[in-house]
Amino acid sequence: MTKDEIRGTVLRALGQIAPEADLSQLKPNLRIRDQLDIDSMDLLNFVIGLHKEFKVEIPEADYPKLATLDGCVDYLASHGGT
């Protein structure tokens, strides 16, 4: 999967937890939680969605690596997200 494909899938997963958000305005290097005003439960649902989409185990210790859109893409690319 290319980084662009990963980014698209990450954005779809975000759309599931924040359907009212304008994801086209999401800044790739700023914290997702701050931009979308999502809570910790939404974040957990987002991580679960990524796990289902990419078939990648994401330990809780790695959650901070998923704080930004770029961080999500880089993390999933380096962990063989398919």
Helices and strands as residue ranges (DSSP letters): H 3-17, G 23-25, H 32-36, H 40-54, G 60-66, H 69-78
